[in-house]
Amino acid sequence: MCSMNLRDYLKAKSLSQAAFGRLLKPPVSQGKVNHWLAGTRRVSLSEALQIERVTGGLVSPAELVHVGNGAAPAEDGPLQAVAG
């Protein structure tokens, strides 16, 4: 299954931010969804898991970590010691 970001999901399903917010339990406001999309508010883990369920897995929690900034999730590189 291909993952998509929340903005693309809303567009593909012709859902408004307000309508999507009402699908969550408890419902969230249109403003909160807008903050997620703008990257000015983080999606909580419980919200991310719920969004994954509501979208049938099309929007994964990993996609929600980077909502708003357009950046792909960073790949883990080798650990490096920090000089102190």
N, C-alpha and C positions, 0 to 999 in steps of 0.2 A: 504494500500500500504506500502510495506516495504522500509525503507530508507537505502541508502548505501552511502559510502563515495566516494569522487570524484575519487580517485585512482582506486577503484574497478569498478566504472562506466566506466572509460576509458578502463580498461582491458576487461570488459564484452562486450563492444561495439567495441573493436579493434580500438580505436581512439588514435591517437598520441596527444601529448600535443599541437602541432602546429595546428592540424586539429580542435581540440576542441576550441582553442583560436579563430580561424576564425569563429566559430559559434556565437560568442558574437558580440553585436553591441554597441559601436564600437569594432572591433576585438582587442584581446589582444595577446601579443607575446607568443611564446613557453616558453621563459624565465620567464614570469610572471606566467604562469600556473605552471611551475616548482617550483617557489618560493612559490606558494600556497601549493603545495604538500609537500614541505620541511618544511613548517611552518615558513619560513623566511620573508614572506610578508602576511599581512592580506587581506582577501577578503572583499571588500567594500559591504555595504548593497545593493546598486544597482546591483553590480556584482552577489551577492548571489541570489537575486531575479531572475535575468536573468538566472543564472545557473539552478535554480529550474525549470524555464519554459523550457529551452532547454533540460533538462533531463526528462521532463515529470513528474516532482515531485519526481523522484528517489533519487536525491541529494537535501536534504533540507538545508535551511540556517543554521539550528542548527548543521548539520554535518559540514558545512564549517567553523564554529567558531573554530573547533578543527582540521582542516586540518594539517597534518604533524606531530602532536605529538601523535597520536594514542589514546589519552585519550577520554573517553566518556564525554558528557556534564555533568557538575556538577549539582547535585540536590540542590535546594534551601533548606537550613536548617533554623532553627529559628534564628531570628535576635539577636545579642548579643551586649550589650553595650561595647564600647571601653573606657578603662580608660584613662583619659587625664591628 
